[in-house]
Amino acid sequence: MMKQDLKRNGLAGQRGATLAAGMLAAALCPALVQAAEQAQRLDAVQVVGEQAVRGTLATGASSIGKTWQQLRDIPQSVTVINPQLIADQGADTLKDALKNVSGLTFAAGEGGRTGDQVVMRGFVTTTDMFVDGARDIGQYTRDLFNTEKVEVLKGPSSMLFGRGSTGGVINLVSKQPYAGNKQEAELTIGTDNKRRATVDVNYAETDNMALRMNVMAEKKNNGRTVNDDERYGFAPSVAIGLDGPTSLTLSYMHLTEHNNTDFGVPFDPNTLEPLDVPYDRYYGLKGLDYEDTKTDLATAVLEHRFSDKSKIKNQLRYARYERDAAPIAARLDSAKPGVMKRELKQRNGVDETWSNQTDFTTDLELGGMRHQLLAGLELTRERSYTDRHDNLTGTSQPSTSVGAPNPSDTPNLRWGKTSHRDYVADGAALYGQDFITLNPTWKALIGARFDHLSGDYRTRNLNKDTGAVLASSYDASRSDNVWSWRTGLIWQPDATQSYYVSYGTSFNPSGEAYALDKATQKVGPEKNRNMELGAKLDLLEGDVQLRGALFRIEKTNERNTDPLVPDVVTLSGKRHTDGIEFEVAGRLSERWEVFAGTTYLDATIDKAGSTMGTEGKRPRNTPNLSANIWTSYRFTPEVTAGAGANWVGKRYATEANTNVLPEYVVVGAMLAYETRHYKVQLNVNNLFNEKYYQGLYAGHASYGEQRNAELTLGMKF
């Protein structure tokens, strides 16, 4: 039944994606025709250039703040995982890339969720993922086949991105067409039955128009699940008007996944750590424990330059995410020693978003000072609908042995739908920012944003046998108007030093994660603020970037359920995170590169709400200390070796600080032979085969990867 529903939704999704692409093209047809005619009038130009075989691990500038800025001019902590670092580590997914960001951890299947789940500076980033600055709400594993780099802006940033962003935001920058020709292909073969192929082709007939296509297919097994994980995707794009004042870029990205869900092992009530069993002991079921997702992103970007100092940019995005997942969480049976219970969280549904962002930027002299101005309008519509089905409970639950689990057990399931949830939200925001050069050594930033959000949430609880609507069904709605602020003061005594102090705010409205009920619809947004003092230094004649920051994030009114009256939700909680972090990136010598970071977090629940006895405790999934390092050395122009390590300190799985994940250190290494036309690279991950747990939930922990090796063969034309 659920498969048929999903297939119908899938066909509707394909029609929706096709309709969206047609609407984008039709809406911008005059610009397309004009740009195409201009391209026809130009003579063909062949672009020839020499590109270095290897790039640096440092990044000098970013558009994470909606305007192109040097990192030293951003009064906030920013980490950029650039193409060279991604290539060195053989990173395929967002989770692989984010291992290079200290102060960041991963969750494991909370509430039946799957896909990328990140905790930053002690706060979840459930809705704080972005692709090219547009919110990316899907529950899926983000592949990097169409990603140029990953940008992480830390701390509350609602002035730039709207709701959320308490701990920060993560933005994936897509590969774009450019005026040049390139053909690249890579084949990776590895342990765990891994096979992966990617193709990246860019073709420019002239300097005015370019086409790009990225394709990926992958199949692998983590050594635990019954079946292999499969993933494939493609991303075509076209840019017109590259050398003129007006340009149009149309792009589309599709990603399909067929994964096995793996929620690892439960916590041992005696040790309060994950159950000590061999890595390959899997408690899932062969017929279930799957995650099927389809992701479609269609984008149109129209940009016009009035002059070298002024431009307007409009980005229109349609996104659709289909998800059908049936993950199983294993739990020890307290009444039956040696018996493992299986709990099913079956969900299938579709999320859709329309977003339109219009940004006007200009650079002008006024009052003897330079002003870099940003003014913008953002309009969004988001819809999420989810069906839930009969869980494995009571007599239908197939228990298994802790020591000898049987993945072929057949549960007695009736796939009756138990609920349908539908959420529709509209948003409109106006924002403005002024980056002011006061004099040669002082700069100031001031920005404000006003958001209007309204959402309607409908829950229909159903009789799983008859489909009848139950009396417990309800409708809920909420509307909010919220201001967000961003300010900073920068002192740059010379071209190599930059010191700053900044203040920013964010908010978390009820229903931001597509869940609203009768109680939370009466409660206003949570408020957050970030205070940061930092320094950014360019060393060794600019080859090395050193960054350090002291910060404090406060959630001043956390949403909590009244422990005495469950139907009442109040903004009674409070928590904060104090921290210090350092990061270094760049070239220590002509041959030696490094990228490293460390973060110390002192996070505390100041005032508890629904969970009594948690005041003074550390928030879950928030280690005191975490660190990462990657370094490479080029022995000859063709031969490069690299090695790195990730260290994550002890983390609690509950806010009562009971269940705990032990600290871990994982080491990786790389050896590559690369020329301008081909590459051979060997990566070994988890070199010493450390058994560790990467993601956590209150009742279970998911494993990190075991030792594995990957050989990549690449060709460049």
C-alpha positions as CSV (number, residue, x, y, z in Angstrom):
1,M,0.0,0.0,0.0
2,M,2.7,2.5,1.0
3,K,4.8,1.5,-2.0
4,Q,1.8,2.3,-4.3
5,D,1.3,5.6,-2.6
6,L,4.9,6.5,-3.0
7,K,4.9,5.5,-6.7
8,R,1.9,7.8,-7.3
9,N,3.7,10.5,-5.4
10,G,6.8,9.9,-7.4
11,L,4.9,10.3,-10.7
12,A,3.3,13.5,-9.4
13,G,6.8,14.6,-8.4
14,Q,8.2,14.0,-11.8
15,R,5.3,16.0,-13.3
16,G,5.9,18.7,-10.7
17,A,9.6,18.9,-11.5
18,T,8.9,19.0,-15.3
19,L,6.2,21.7,-14.7
20,A,8.6,23.7,-12.6
21,A,11.3,23.6,-15.2
22,G,8.8,24.7,-17.8
23,M,7.6,27.5,-15.7
24,L,11.1,28.7,-15.0
25,A,12.0,28.7,-18.7
26,A,8.7,30.4,-19.7
27,A,8.9,33.1,-17.0
28,L,12.4,34.0,-18.2
29,C,11.9,33.4,-21.9
30,P,12.6,36.9,-23.1
31,A,15.9,36.9,-21.4
32,L,16.8,33.5,-22.9
33,V,16.0,34.7,-26.4
34,Q,17.9,37.9,-26.1
35,A,20.9,36.2,-24.5
36,A,20.8,33.4,-27.2
37,E,20.7,36.0,-30.0
38,Q,23.7,37.8,-28.5
39,A,25.6,34.5,-28.3
40,Q,24.9,33.8,-32.0
41,R,26.4,37.2,-32.9
42,L,29.7,36.5,-31.1
43,D,32.6,34.7,-32.8
44,A,33.7,31.5,-31.3
45,V,36.5,31.9,-28.8
46,Q,38.7,29.0,-27.7
47,V,39.8,29.5,-24.1
48,V,43.2,28.0,-23.3
49,G,44.8,28.2,-19.9
50,E,47.2,26.5,-17.6
51,Q,45.8,25.3,-14.2
52,A,47.8,24.1,-11.3
53,V,47.6,20.4,-10.7
54,R,47.0,21.0,-7.0
55,G,45.3,23.8,-5.3
56,T,45.7,25.1,-1.7
57,L,43.7,24.0,1.3
58,A,43.0,27.6,2.2
59,T,40.1,29.7,0.9
60,G,40.3,33.5,0.8
61,A,36.7,34.6,0.1
62,S,33.1,33.4,0.3
63,S,29.6,34.5,-0.5
64,I,28.1,32.9,2.6
65,G,27.0,36.4,3.7
66,K,25.0,37.0,0.5
67,T,27.8,39.2,-0.8
68,W,31.2,38.2,-2.1
69,Q,33.6,39.0,0.8
70,Q,37.1,38.2,1.9
71,L,36.9,35.9,5.0
72,R,38.8,38.5,7.0
73,D,35.8,40.9,6.3
74,I,33.3,38.6,7.8
75,P,32.9,39.2,11.6
76,Q,31.9,35.6,12.4
77,S,33.5,32.2,12.4
78,V,33.5,30.6,8.9
79,T,34.9,27.3,7.8
80,V,35.2,26.5,4.1
81,I,35.9,22.9,2.9
82,N,37.2,23.6,-0.6
83,P,37.6,21.3,-3.7
84,Q,41.2,20.4,-2.9
85,L,40.4,19.2,0.6
86,I,37.4,17.3,-0.7
87,A,39.5,15.6,-3.3
88,D,42.4,14.7,-1.0
89,Q,40.1,12.9,1.4
90,G,38.0,11.3,-1.3
91,A,34.9,12.8,0.4
92,D,31.7,11.6,-1.3
93,T,29.0,13.0,1.1
94,L,28.4,16.0,3.2
95,K,29.0,14.0,6.3
96,D,32.5,13.1,5.0
97,A,33.2,16.8,4.4
98,L,31.9,18.0,7.7
99,K,34.5,15.9,9.6
100,N,36.8,18.9,8.9
101,V,34.6,21.1,11.1
102,S,35.3,21.0,14.8
103,G,32.5,21.7,17.2
104,L,30.2,19.7,15.0
105,T,28.7,16.2,15.7
106,F,26.1,13.9,14.2
107,A,22.8,12.5,15.4
108,A,21.3,9.1,14.6
109,G,17.7,8.6,13.6
110,E,15.9,10.8,16.0
111,G,12.1,10.2,15.8
112,G,12.5,8.1,12.7
113,R,14.5,10.8,10.9
114,T,17.1,9.7,8.4
115,G,19.6,11.5,6.2
116,D,22.0,14.2,7.3
117,Q,21.5,15.2,11.0
118,V,24.0,17.6,12.4
119,V,24.5,19.3,15.8
120,M,26.6,22.4,15.8
121,R,27.9,24.1,18.9
122,G,25.3,22.1,20.9
123,F,22.3,23.0,18.8
124,V,20.5,20.9,16.1
125,T,20.6,22.1,12.5
126,T,17.5,20.2,11.3
127,T,16.3,23.0,9.0
128,D,19.7,24.8,8.6
129,M,21.0,23.1,5.4
130,F,21.2,25.2,2.3
131,V,22.2,24.7,-1.4
132,D,23.4,28.0,-3.0
133,G,21.8,30.0,-0.3
134,A,18.3,28.4,-0.6
135,R,17.0,26.2,2.3
136,D,17.3,22.5,1.6
137,I,14.8,20.8,3.9
138,G,15.0,17.2,2.7
139,Q,15.9,14.2,4.8
140,Y,18.5,12.6,2.6
141,T,22.2,11.9,2.4
142,R,23.7,14.8,0.4
143,D,26.2,13.6,-2.2
144,L,29.0,15.9,-3.3
145,F,29.1,15.0,-7.0
146,N,27.6,18.4,-7.9
147,T,29.2,20.4,-5.0
148,E,32.1,22.7,-5.5
149,K,32.7,23.5,-1.8
150,V,31.0,23.4,1.6
151,E,30.6,26.6,3.7
152,V,29.8,26.6,7.4
153,L,28.8,29.9,9.1
154,K,28.8,29.4,12.8
155,G,26.5,31.1,15.3
156,P,22.9,32.6,14.9
157,S,22.4,34.1,11.5
158,S,18.7,34.7,11.0
159,M,19.4,38.1,9.5
160,L,20.9,36.3,6.5
161,F,18.9,33.0,6.4
162,G,15.7,33.5,8.3
163,R,14.4,31.0,10.9
164,G,16.8,28.6,12.7
165,S,20.6,28.8,12.5
166,T,21.0,28.8,16.3
167,G,24.3,26.9,16.0
168,G,25.0,28.0,12.5
169,V,24.2,27.1,8.9
170,I,25.7,24.7,6.3
171,N,25.7,25.8,2.7
172,L,26.6,23.6,-0.3
173,V,27.9,25.6,-3.3
174,S,27.0,23.9,-6.6
175,K,29.3,23.5,-9.5
176,Q,28.5,26.1,-12.1
177,P,29.0,26.4,-15.9
178,Y,32.0,28.6,-16.9
179,A,33.7,29.9,-20.0
180,G,36.1,27.0,-20.5
181,N,36.2,23.3,-21.6
182,K,36.8,20.4,-19.2
183,Q,36.1,16.7,-19.2
184,E,36.8,14.7,-16.1
185,A,35.9,11.2,-15.1
186,E,36.7,9.2,-12.0
187,L,36.2,5.5,-11.0
188,T,36.6,4.4,-7.4
189,I,36.9,0.8,-6.3
190,G,37.1,-0.1,-2.7
191,T,36.6,-2.5,0.1
192,D,33.1,-2.9,1.5
193,N,32.1,-3.7,-2.1
194,K,32.4,0.0,-3.1
195,R,32.1,1.0,-6.7
196,R,31.6,4.7,-7.6
197,A,31.8,6.6,-10.9
198,T,31.6,10.3,-11.6
199,V,31.7,12.4,-14.7
200,D,32.1,16.2,-14.9
201,V,31.9,17.9,-18.3
202,N,31.9,21.6,-19.0
203,Y,31.6,22.9,-22.6
204,A,31.8,26.5,-23.8
205,E,31.1,27.2,-27.4
206,T,31.9,30.9,-26.7
207,D,32.8,33.0,-23.7
208,N,29.1,33.9,-23.5
209,M,27.5,30.5,-23.1
210,A,28.5,27.3,-21.3
211,L,26.9,23.9,-20.5
212,R,27.9,21.6,-17.7
213,M,26.9,18.1,-16.7
214,N,27.7,16.1,-13.6
215,V,26.8,12.5,-13.3
216,M,27.3,10.0,-10.4
217,A,26.6,6.3,-9.6
218,E,27.6,4.4,-6.5
219,K,27.1,1.1,-4.8
220,K,28.6,-0.1,-1.5
221,N,28.0,-1.9,1.8
222,N,29.2,-0.8,5.2
223,G,29.9,-4.4,6.2
224,R,26.9,-4.6,8.5
225,T,23.7,-4.6,6.5
226,V,22.2,-7.3,4.3
227,N,22.0,-5.4,1.1
228,D,24.2,-2.8,-0.7
229,D,23.4,0.9,-0.6
230,E,22.8,2.4,-4.0
231,R,22.9,6.0,-5.1
232,Y,22.9,7.8,-8.5
233,G,22.4,11.4,-9.6
234,F,22.8,13.8,-12.5
235,A,22.9,17.6,-12.6
236,P,22.8,19.5,-16.0
237,S,23.1,23.3,-16.1
238,V,23.4,26.0,-18.7
239,A,24.7,29.6,-18.4
240,I,24.0,32.3,-21.0
241,G,25.4,35.8,-21.0
242,L,28.6,35.0,-19.1
243,D,30.5,38.0,-20.6
244,G,27.7,40.5,-20.6
245,P,25.8,42.6,-18.1
246,T,22.9,40.1,-18.0
247,S,23.3,36.4,-17.3
248,L,20.9,33.6,-16.8
249,T,21.8,30.2,-15.3
250,L,19.4,27.3,-15.4
251,S,20.2,24.2,-13.4
252,Y,18.7,20.9,-12.2
253,M,19.9,18.3,-9.8
254,H,18.4,14.8,-9.3
255,L,19.5,12.3,-6.7
256,T,18.1,8.9,-6.0
257,E,19.0,6.7,-3.0
258,H,18.2,3.1,-2.1
259,N,19.8,2.6,1.3
260,N,19.7,0.3,4.2
261,T,19.0,2.1,7.5
262,D,21.3,1.2,10.3
263,F,20.5,2.5,13.8
264,G,23.4,0.5,15.3
265,V,23.1,-0.8,18.8
266,P,21.2,0.2,22.0
267,F,22.7,1.4,25.2
268,D,23.6,-1.1,27.9
269,P,21.7,-0.1,31.1
270,N,24.6,-1.4,33.2
271,T,27.5,0.4,31.6
272,L,25.4,3.3,30.1
273,E,27.5,2.9,27.0
274,P,26.6,1.3,23.6
275,L,26.2,-2.5,23.9
276,D,29.6,-4.1,23.4
277,V,29.1,-6.4,20.5
278,P,31.1,-7.1,17.3
279,Y,30.9,-4.4,14.6
280,D,29.1,-6.7,12.1
281,R,26.3,-7.6,14.4
282,Y,23.2,-6.2,12.8
283,Y,19.8,-6.1,14.5
284,G,17.7,-5.0,11.5
285,L,15.4,-6.9,9.2
286,K,16.1,-7.9,5.7
287,G,12.6,-7.1,4.5
288,L,12.5,-3.7,6.2
289,D,15.3,-1.3,7.3
290,Y,15.3,0.6,4.0
291,E,15.4,4.2,3.0
292,D,14.3,5.3,-0.5
293,T,14.6,8.9,-1.4
294,K,14.3,11.1,-4.5
295,T,15.6,14.7,-4.5
296,D,14.9,17.2,-7.3
297,L,16.2,20.8,-7.3
298,A,15.3,23.1,-10.2
299,T,16.9,26.6,-10.1
300,A,16.9,29.7,-12.2
301,V,19.4,32.5,-11.5
302,L,19.0,35.8,-13.4
303,E,21.6,38.5,-12.7
304,H,22.1,42.0,-14.1
305,R,25.0,44.3,-13.6
306,F,24.1,48.0,-13.8
307,S,27.8,48.8,-13.4
308,D,31.0,47.5,-11.8
309,K,29.5,48.5,-8.4
310,S,25.8,47.6,-8.7
311,K,23.9,44.5,-9.5
312,I,20.6,42.7,-8.9
313,K,20.3,38.9,-8.6
314,N,17.1,36.8,-8.6
315,Q,17.2,33.1,-7.7
316,L,14.1,31.0,-8.1
317,R,14.1,27.5,-6.7
318,Y,11.7,24.6,-6.8
319,A,12.6,21.6,-4.7
320,R,10.9,18.3,-4.1
321,Y,11.9,15.5,-1.7
322,E,10.3,12.1,-1.7
323,R,11.1,9.7,1.2
324,D,9.9,6.2,2.1
325,A,11.8,4.8,5.1
326,A,11.3,2.0,7.5
327,P,14.2,2.1,10.0
328,I,14.3,-0.2,13.0
329,A,15.7,0.7,16.4
330,A,16.9,-2.2,18.5
331,R,16.2,-2.2,22.3
332,L,17.1,-4.6,25.0
333,D,14.1,-6.3,26.5
334,S,14.3,-5.6,30.3
335,A,11.9,-8.5,31.0
336,K,13.9,-11.0,29.0
337,P,17.7,-11.1,29.4
338,G,19.5,-11.7,26.2
339,V,16.5,-10.7,24.0
340,M,16.5,-7.7,21.7
341,K,13.3,-5.9,20.8
342,R,12.8,-4.2,17.4
343,E,11.0,-0.9,17.1
344,L,9.9,0.2,13.7
345,K,9.5,3.9,12.7
346,Q,7.9,3.7,9.3
347,R,7.3,7.0,7.4
348,N,6.7,8.0,3.8
349,G,5.9,11.4,2.5
350,V,6.9,14.3,0.3
351,D,8.3,17.8,1.1
352,E,8.1,20.6,-1.4
353,T,9.5,24.2,-1.4
354,W,9.2,27.2,-3.7
355,S,11.6,30.0,-2.8
356,N,12.5,33.3,-4.6
357,Q,15.3,35.5,-3.4
358,T,16.0,38.9,-4.9
359,D,19.2,40.7,-3.8
360,F,20.4,44.1,-4.8
361,T,23.9,45.1,-4.0
362,T,25.8,48.3,-4.6
363,D,29.1,50.0,-3.6
364,L,29.1,53.7,-3.0
365,E,30.9,56.6,-1.3
366,L,28.8,58.5,1.2
367,G,29.8,60.8,4.0
368,G,33.5,60.2,3.4
369,M,33.0,56.4,3.9
370,R,32.6,53.4,1.6
371,H,29.2,51.6,1.9
372,Q,28.7,48.1,0.5
373,L,24.9,47.8,0.6
374,L,22.6,44.8,0.4
375,A,18.9,44.9,0.2
376,G,16.8,41.8,-0.3
377,L,13.3,40.2,-0.5
378,E,12.7,36.5,0.1
379,L,9.4,34.7,-0.6
380,T,8.9,31.0,0.3
381,R,6.2,28.3,0.4
382,E,6.9,25.0,2.0
383,R,4.7,22.0,2.2
384,S,5.4,18.7,4.0
385,Y,3.0,15.7,4.2
386,T,3.8,12.5,5.9
387,D,2.0,9.1,6.3
388,R,2.8,6.9,9.3
389,H,2.0,3.2,9.3
390,D,1.5,0.4,11.9
391,N,4.6,0.1,14.1
392,L,6.1,-3.2,15.2
393,T,4.6,-3.4,18.7
394,G,3.1,-6.0,20.9
395,T,2.6,-9.5,19.5
396,S,3.7,-8.4,16.0
397,Q,7.2,-7.5,17.2
398,P,9.8,-10.1,16.1
399,S,12.3,-10.2,18.9
400,T,15.7,-11.6,18.3
401,S,18.8,-12.8,20.2
402,V,21.4,-10.3,21.3
403,G,24.2,-12.8,20.5
404,A,22.8,-14.3,17.3
405,P,20.3,-11.9,15.6
406,N,18.3,-13.2,12.6
407,P,17.8,-10.5,9.9
408,S,15.4,-12.9,8.1
409,D,12.7,-12.8,10.7
410,T,9.3,-12.1,9.2
411,P,7.1,-9.7,11.2
412,N,3.3,-10.0,11.3
413,L,2.6,-6.6,9.8
414,R,-0.6,-5.0,8.6
415,W,0.4,-2.0,6.6
416,G,-2.5,0.1,7.8
417,K,-2.0,3.8,7.7
418,T,-2.2,5.2,11.3
419,S,-1.9,9.0,10.6
420,H,-1.5,11.6,7.9
421,R,0.1,14.9,8.6
422,D,0.1,17.9,6.3
423,Y,2.0,21.2,6.9
424,V,1.9,24.3,4.7
425,A,3.9,27.4,5.5
426,D,4.3,30.7,3.8
427,G,7.1,33.2,4.4
428,A,8.0,36.7,3.4
429,A,11.1,38.5,4.5
430,L,12.7,41.9,3.9
431,Y,16.4,42.5,4.8
432,G,19.1,45.0,4.5
433,Q,22.8,45.3,5.4
434,D,25.5,47.9,5.2
435,F,29.2,47.0,5.4
436,I,30.9,50.3,6.1
437,T,34.6,51.1,5.6
438,L,35.0,53.9,8.2
439,N,38.6,54.5,7.5
440,P,41.6,52.4,6.4
441,T,41.7,50.4,9.6
442,W,38.1,50.3,10.9
443,K,35.0,48.6,9.3
444,A,31.5,48.1,10.7
445,L,28.6,45.9,9.8
446,I,25.0,46.5,10.6
447,G,22.0,44.4,9.2
448,A,18.4,43.8,10.0
449,R,15.7,41.4,8.7
450,F,11.9,41.2,9.2
451,D,10.3,37.8,8.7
452,H,6.6,37.1,8.5
453,L,5.8,33.4,8.8
454,S,2.4,31.6,8.8
455,G,1.8,27.9,8.9
456,D,-1.2,25.5,8.9
457,Y,-0.8,22.0,10.3
458,R,-3.3,19.2,9.9
459,T,-3.2,15.8,11.6
460,R,-5.6,13.0,10.8
461,N,-5.2,10.0,13.1
462,L,-6.6,6.9,11.4
463,N,-7.9,3.5,12.4
464,K,-5.3,1.3,10.8
465,D,-7.8,-1.4,9.8
466,T,-10.7,0.7,8.5
467,G,-9.0,4.1,7.6
468,A,-11.6,5.9,9.7
469,V,-10.6,9.3,11.1
470,L,-10.3,9.3,14.8
471,A,-11.5,11.9,17.3
472,S,-7.9,12.7,18.3
473,S,-7.3,14.4,14.9
474,Y,-6.8,18.1,15.0
475,D,-5.9,21.3,13.0
476,A,-3.4,23.9,14.2
477,S,-2.0,27.1,12.8
478,R,0.4,29.9,13.8
479,S,1.6,33.2,12.5
480,D,4.8,35.1,13.6
481,N,6.5,38.4,12.9
482,V,10.1,38.5,13.9
483,W,13.0,40.9,13.7
484,S,16.6,39.6,13.4
485,W,19.9,41.6,13.8
486,R,23.5,41.3,12.8
487,T,26.2,43.7,13.8
488,G,30.0,43.7,13.9
489,L,33.0,46.0,14.3
490,I,36.3,45.1,12.6
491,W,39.8,46.5,13.3
492,Q,42.4,45.8,10.6
493,P,45.7,47.6,11.5
494,D,47.3,46.2,8.3
495,A,46.7,43.8,5.4
496,T,47.5,40.7,7.5
497,Q,45.5,41.3,10.7
498,S,41.8,41.4,11.3
499,Y,40.1,41.6,14.7
500,Y,36.4,41.8,15.3
501,V,33.6,41.8,17.8
502,S,30.1,40.8,16.6
503,Y,26.5,40.3,17.8
504,G,23.8,38.4,16.0
505,T,20.3,36.9,16.7
506,S,18.1,34.1,15.4
507,F,14.7,32.6,16.2
508,N,13.1,29.2,16.1
509,P,9.3,29.4,15.5
510,S,6.9,26.7,16.6
511,G,6.4,24.3,13.7
512,E,9.8,25.1,12.0
513,A,10.4,21.4,11.6
514,Y,6.9,20.8,10.2
515,A,5.4,19.8,13.6
516,L,2.7,21.8,15.3
517,D,0.0,20.8,17.7
518,K,-2.7,22.5,19.8
519,A,-0.2,23.3,22.6
520,T,2.7,24.7,20.5
521,Q,0.4,26.8,18.2
522,K,0.0,29.1,21.2
523,V,3.7,29.6,21.8
524,G,5.9,32.3,20.2
525,P,9.4,31.8,18.7
526,E,12.4,30.8,20.7
527,K,15.1,33.6,20.7
528,N,18.8,33.1,20.4
529,R,21.8,35.4,20.4
530,N,25.5,35.1,19.6
531,M,28.3,37.3,21.0
532,E,31.7,36.7,19.4
533,L,35.2,38.1,19.7
534,G,37.7,36.9,17.1
535,A,40.9,37.3,15.1
536,K,41.8,36.4,11.5
537,L,45.5,36.5,10.5
538,D,47.2,36.0,7.2
539,L,50.7,34.5,7.9
540,L,53.7,33.5,5.7
541,E,53.0,36.2,3.2
542,G,49.3,35.3,3.0
543,D,49.9,31.5,2.4
544,V,48.4,30.5,5.8
545,Q,45.2,31.7,7.4
546,L,44.9,31.5,11.2
547,R,41.5,32.1,12.8
548,G,40.5,32.2,16.5
549,A,37.3,33.1,18.3
550,L,35.7,33.3,21.7
551,F,31.9,33.1,21.6
552,R,28.8,32.7,23.7
553,I,25.4,31.5,22.3
554,E,22.3,31.8,24.4
555,K,18.9,30.4,23.9
556,T,16.9,32.7,26.2
557,N,13.4,31.1,26.1
558,E,13.5,27.5,25.1
559,R,10.2,25.8,24.3
560,N,9.3,23.2,26.9
561,T,6.2,21.1,27.9
562,D,5.0,21.8,31.4
563,P,5.9,18.7,33.5
564,L,2.7,19.0,35.5
565,V,0.3,19.9,32.6
566,P,1.4,18.0,29.4
567,D,-1.0,20.1,27.2
568,V,0.7,23.3,28.2
569,V,3.9,24.4,26.4
570,T,5.9,27.4,27.7
571,L,9.0,29.3,26.8
572,S,10.5,28.5,30.2
573,G,13.8,26.9,29.3
574,K,17.3,28.5,28.9
575,R,20.7,27.2,27.9
576,H,24.0,28.6,26.7
577,T,27.2,27.5,25.1
578,D,30.5,29.2,25.8
579,G,33.3,28.3,23.5
580,I,36.7,28.9,22.0
581,E,38.0,27.6,18.7
582,F,41.0,27.8,16.4
583,E,41.5,27.0,12.8
584,V,44.5,27.1,10.5
585,A,44.5,26.5,6.7
586,G,47.1,26.9,4.0
587,R,50.6,26.3,2.7
588,L,53.3,26.0,5.4
589,S,55.9,25.7,2.7
590,E,56.1,25.2,-1.1
591,R,55.2,21.5,-0.6
592,W,53.5,21.2,2.8
593,E,49.8,22.0,3.3
594,V,47.6,21.8,6.4
595,F,44.0,22.2,7.4
596,A,43.2,21.9,11.2
597,G,40.8,23.1,13.8
598,T,39.8,22.6,17.4
599,T,36.9,23.7,19.5
600,Y,36.2,23.7,23.2
601,L,32.5,23.9,24.2
602,D,31.3,24.6,27.7
603,A,27.5,24.0,27.2
604,T,25.0,24.1,30.0
605,I,21.3,23.8,30.5
606,D,20.6,26.8,32.7
607,K,16.9,26.2,33.2
608,A,15.1,23.0,32.6
609,G,11.5,22.5,31.4
610,S,9.9,19.2,30.6
611,T,12.9,17.1,31.7
612,M,13.3,17.6,35.4
613,G,16.7,17.3,37.0
614,T,18.7,18.5,34.0
615,E,19.6,22.0,35.2
616,G,23.3,22.4,35.2
617,K,23.8,19.4,32.9
618,R,25.5,19.4,29.5
619,P,23.2,19.3,26.4
620,R,23.2,16.0,24.6
621,N,25.5,15.4,21.7
622,T,27.8,18.2,22.7
623,P,31.4,17.2,23.5
624,N,33.6,19.5,25.5
625,L,36.5,19.1,23.0
626,S,36.8,18.1,19.4
627,A,39.6,18.5,16.9
628,N,40.6,17.7,13.3
629,I,43.7,17.9,11.2
630,W,44.6,17.1,7.6
631,T,48.1,17.6,6.2
632,S,49.6,16.8,2.9
633,Y,53.2,16.8,1.5
634,R,54.1,17.0,-2.2
635,F,57.3,14.9,-2.6
636,T,57.5,15.5,-6.4
637,P,55.4,17.5,-8.8
638,E,53.3,14.3,-9.2
639,V,53.5,12.5,-5.9
640,T,51.6,13.7,-2.8
641,A,51.0,12.0,0.5
642,G,48.5,13.0,3.1
643,A,47.3,12.0,6.6
644,G,44.7,13.3,9.1
645,A,42.8,12.6,12.3
646,N,39.5,13.4,13.9
647,W,39.0,13.5,17.6
648,V,35.6,13.8,19.2
649,G,35.3,13.9,23.0
650,K,32.8,12.2,25.3
651,R,29.1,13.0,24.5
652,Y,25.9,12.4,26.4
653,A,22.9,10.9,24.6
654,T,20.4,12.3,27.1
655,E,20.1,15.7,28.8
656,A,20.0,13.9,32.1
657,N,23.7,12.9,31.2
658,T,23.1,9.2,31.6
659,N,23.8,7.3,28.4
660,V,27.2,8.3,27.0
661,L,29.3,7.8,23.9
662,P,33.0,7.4,24.6
663,E,35.6,9.7,22.9
664,Y,37.3,8.5,19.8
665,V,40.2,9.2,17.5
666,V,40.1,8.1,13.8
667,V,43.1,8.3,11.5
668,G,43.1,8.4,7.7
669,A,45.8,8.5,5.0
670,M,46.2,9.2,1.3
671,L,48.8,8.6,-1.5
672,A,48.3,10.2,-4.9
673,Y,50.1,10.3,-8.3
674,E,48.6,13.1,-10.3
675,T,49.4,14.9,-13.6
676,R,47.3,17.4,-15.6
677,H,45.7,14.5,-17.5
678,Y,45.2,11.6,-15.0
679,K,45.3,10.7,-11.3
680,V,45.7,7.6,-9.3
681,Q,44.9,8.0,-5.6
682,L,44.7,5.5,-2.7
683,N,42.7,6.5,0.5
684,V,42.6,4.4,3.7
685,N,40.0,5.5,6.2
686,N,40.0,4.5,9.9
687,L,43.6,3.3,9.4
688,F,43.8,1.6,12.8
689,N,40.3,0.1,12.6
690,E,39.0,2.0,15.6
691,K,35.6,0.8,16.7
692,Y,33.7,4.0,17.4
693,Y,30.2,5.5,17.4
694,Q,29.5,8.5,15.2
695,G,25.8,9.2,15.7
696,L,23.7,9.0,18.7
697,Y,20.1,9.1,19.9
698,A,18.7,8.7,23.4
699,G,18.2,5.0,23.0
700,H,20.8,3.9,20.4
701,A,24.2,4.8,18.8
702,S,25.3,4.3,15.2
703,Y,28.7,3.0,14.2
704,G,31.3,5.0,12.4
705,E,32.9,3.3,9.4
706,Q,35.3,0.4,9.9
707,R,38.7,0.4,8.2
708,N,38.4,0.6,4.4
709,A,40.5,1.4,1.4
710,E,39.5,3.1,-1.8
711,L,41.5,3.3,-5.1
712,T,40.5,6.2,-7.4
713,L,41.4,6.4,-11.1
714,G,40.8,9.7,-12.7
715,M,41.1,11.1,-16.3
716,K,41.2,14.8,-17.4
717,F,40.8,15.9,-20.9
